[in-house]
Amino acid sequence: MTSRLEVFFDSDVIISSLISNKGAAYLLLNTTAVKPIVSDIQKEELVIVVKRLGLDIKRLNTLIEKKFRVAKIVVSKPEINKRFLKYVLDPNDAHVVAGIAASKPSFFVSYNLRHFKIDKIKADFKAISLTPAQLLQYIRLKRNRSLVS
């Protein structure tokens, strides 16, 4: 595979990769096929969750600094709600869609896709929404096809 896939990660996937080094989330964040993206708002949220769960904050910071592009969300919280609530079922996830809009990834990865209106996200932001396992399967298929060609 020549170019890396730009992927916006929901916080749940990042937390999962910190909890276990055996799952799809960990594999995705440790493959060269993916260029991970997170928003600045999520970065703040992740610090809170990592502390609450008693996980290693240094591991989180190293992961974000070394692997992720951090997308800056330049609109205010009220503006995020005004513009992005129509893409989510849980209002607390509106900032995730703001991050997708700001970063323009090819893919959005979450364990909680049911919280998002994924068809609307695809139509408006051209980002395909998948679970970590689905994206891994896509990457493997793409690799296998390039080996055969």
Secondary structure as UniProt FT lines:
FT   STRAND          5..9
FT   HELIX           11..19
FT   HELIX           24..29
FT   TURN            32..33
FT   STRAND          34..39
FT   HELIX           40..53
FT   HELIX           57..67
FT   STRAND          69..71
FT   HELIX           77..84
FT   HELIX           85..87
FT   HELIX           91..93
FT   HELIX           94..103
FT   STRAND          107..109
FT   HELIX           113..115
FT   HELIX           118..125
FT   STRAND          128..130
FT   HELIX           132..148
//
